Amino acid sequence: MASNLIVARGGVQHVPPISLAFWRWAIVFLILILLNYKSILKNFKYLKKEYKKLFFLGSMGCGVCGAFPFLAGQTTTVTNMGIIYTSSPIFIILISAFFFKEKLSKIQLLGLAFCFLGVISIIIKGDINLLIGLEFTIGDLWMLGAAIGWALYAVFLLNWRSKFSLFSRFTIIAFFGALSLLPFSLIENIFIQQVVFNEKFYFWSIFAAISPGIIAFSLYAQTQKYLGASITGFTLYLFTVYGAFYGIFLFGEELQSYHYYGALLVFLGMFFVRKTIKKIN
């Protein structure tokens, strides 16, 4: 999944970000529909009942989480994107508590506070004056929005039951994700930047569709099925490791002191949250 950060920095240099997100999910749908059309047709009668929920999942998991990281990659670093995206488990826990009445302990709240402070320290680059003056890198805020979008997707994907199989459901979600991105992609093409259909477009679109698309989403959904939303959300903390690795070795980025402080606070916070969940389980 962290390979999406490579696309967010490298792909957007050659393909407009929203269009890249649209074509990514359009390709995902075209691949999956060839493999799952029989199952979908067999259970097509359930689509009328579930289409609103599936559209919401598509717009969050594929729309918001598809376009926002690519928009972020234009103005922020892979390292920042990786660390900020790790705030998603915070929102998973909060959304689960708000919508599905999962109780939060005092230790969990303390952990969430540490995570929040860690993410904020990355966004303001360790400079309190940026917070006071509300001067943020727009890419960091796009990435924070992506983290919230993923949290909404993960929680409701788990709690909304479906008559469709895992891959059939994912196929329909990909379709609605591409559909939610289509009007914004058209606006981008008309008023901002047109897509050039060349080798680089095909490479980045197909790579984004397969690696952080079909493979990552399928594995995440399968893992969440067994471990639940909150515990599976912890896997996103590997983003800090892979994000830093990709940033340093592929894009020549450097780790700054605020990266260390922010990451330390995030991991300390998740230590408390994870410790509490272990006790519950």
NORUR-V50918 format. One record per backbone hydrogen bond with DSSP energy under -0.5 kcal/mol. CO is the residue of the C=O (numbers start at 1). NH is the residue of the N-H. E is the energy in kcal/mol with one decimal. If there is no record, write none. Layout:
# NORUR-V50918
<<CO:NH:E> <CO:NH:E>>
This chain:
# NORUR-V50918
<<1:4:-1.9> <2:5:-2.0> <3:6:-0.6> <3:7:-1.4> <4:8:-2.2> <5:9:-1.4> <6:10:-3.4> <6:11:-0.6> <7:11:-1.1> <7:12:-1.1> <10:13:-0.9> <11:14:-2.0> <11:15:-2.0> <16:20:-2.6> <17:21:-2.0> <18:22:-2.5> <19:23:-2.8> <20:24:-2.0> <21:25:-1.9> <22:26:-2.1> <23:27:-2.3> <24:28:-2.0> <25:29:-2.2> <26:30:-2.2> <27:31:-2.3> <28:32:-2.6> <29:33:-2.9> <30:34:-0.9> <31:35:-0.7> <32:35:-0.7> <32:36:-1.8> <33:37:-1.4> <36:40:-2.2> <37:41:-2.7> <38:42:-2.0> <39:43:-1.4> <41:44:-1.0> <43:46:-2.0> <44:47:-1.7> <44:48:-0.5> <46:50:-1.6> <47:51:-2.2> <50:54:-2.5> <51:55:-2.4> <52:56:-2.0> <53:57:-2.4> <54:58:-2.3> <55:59:-2.8> <56:60:-2.0> <57:61:-2.7> <58:62:-1.8> <58:63:-1.9> <59:64:-2.8> <60:65:-2.4> <63:67:-2.9> <64:68:-2.2> <67:71:-2.4> <68:72:-2.6> <69:73:-2.1> <71:74:-1.0> <72:75:-1.8> <72:76:-1.5> <77:81:-2.4> <78:82:-2.6> <79:83:-2.2> <80:84:-2.8> <81:85:-2.2> <82:86:-0.7> <83:86:-0.7> <84:87:-1.9> <85:88:-1.8> <87:90:-1.0> <87:91:-1.4> <88:92:-2.3> <89:93:-2.1> <90:94:-2.2> <91:95:-2.9> <92:96:-2.2> <93:97:-2.0> <94:98:-2.4> <95:99:-2.9> <95:100:-0.6> <96:100:-1.5> <96:102:-1.5> <97:101:-0.7> <105:109:-2.2> <106:110:-2.1> <107:111:-2.4> <108:112:-2.8> <109:113:-2.0> <110:114:-2.0> <111:115:-2.3> <112:116:-2.6> <113:117:-2.4> <114:118:-2.3> <115:119:-2.4> <116:120:-2.5> <117:121:-2.2> <118:122:-1.3> <119:123:-2.3> <120:124:-2.5> <121:126:-2.1> <122:125:-0.9> <123:137:-0.5> <124:127:-1.8> <126:128:-0.6> <127:130:-1.4> <127:131:-0.8> <128:132:-2.2> <129:133:-2.4> <130:135:-2.9> <131:134:-0.7> <134:136:-0.8> <136:138:-0.5> <137:140:-1.0> <137:141:-1.3> <138:142:-2.2> <139:143:-2.0> <140:144:-1.8> <141:145:-2.2> <142:146:-1.8> <143:147:-1.9> <144:148:-1.8> <145:149:-2.3> <146:150:-2.5> <147:151:-1.8> <148:152:-2.2> <149:153:-2.2> <150:154:-3.0> <151:155:-2.4> <152:156:-2.1> <153:157:-2.2> <154:158:-1.4> <155:159:-2.0> <156:160:-2.1> <159:161:-0.8> <165:169:-2.9> <166:170:-2.0> <167:171:-2.0> <168:172:-1.8> <169:173:-2.5> <170:174:-2.5> <171:175:-1.8> <172:176:-2.5> <173:177:-2.4> <174:178:-2.5> <175:179:-2.4> <176:180:-2.4> <177:181:-1.2> <178:182:-1.4> <179:183:-0.6> <181:185:-2.3> <182:186:-2.3> <183:187:-2.0> <184:188:-2.2> <185:189:-2.3> <186:190:-2.2> <187:191:-2.7> <188:192:-1.9> <188:193:-2.8> <195:197:-0.6> <196:198:-1.7> <198:202:-2.1> <199:203:-2.4> <200:204:-2.4> <201:205:-2.3> <202:206:-2.3> <203:207:-2.6> <204:208:-2.3> <205:209:-1.8> <206:210:-2.2> <207:211:-2.2> <207:212:-0.5> <209:214:-2.8> <210:215:-2.6> <211:216:-1.6> <213:217:-2.3> <214:218:-1.8> <215:219:-2.2> <216:220:-2.5> <217:221:-2.4> <218:222:-2.2> <219:223:-2.5> <220:224:-2.7> <221:225:-1.6> <222:226:-0.8> <223:226:-0.9> <223:227:-2.5> <224:228:-2.3> <228:232:-1.6> <229:233:-1.7> <230:234:-0.5> <231:234:-1.4> <232:235:-1.8> <233:236:-1.5> <234:237:-2.0> <235:238:-1.8> <236:239:-1.8> <237:240:-0.9> <238:242:-2.7> <239:243:-3.2> <240:244:-1.5> <241:245:-2.2> <242:246:-3.1> <243:247:-2.5> <244:248:-2.6> <245:249:-2.4> <246:250:-2.2> <246:251:-0.8> <247:251:-0.9> <247:253:-2.6> <248:252:-0.7> <256:259:-1.0> <256:260:-1.2> <257:261:-2.2> <258:262:-2.5> <259:263:-2.6> <260:264:-2.4> <261:265:-2.2> <262:266:-2.4> <263:267:-2.7> <264:268:-2.3> <265:269:-2.5> <266:270:-2.4> <267:271:-1.5> <268:272:-1.5> <269:273:-1.9> <270:274:-2.8> <271:275:-2.1> <272:276:-1.8> <273:277:-2.0> <274:278:-2.2> <275:279:-1.6> <276:280:-2.0> <277:281:-2.5>>
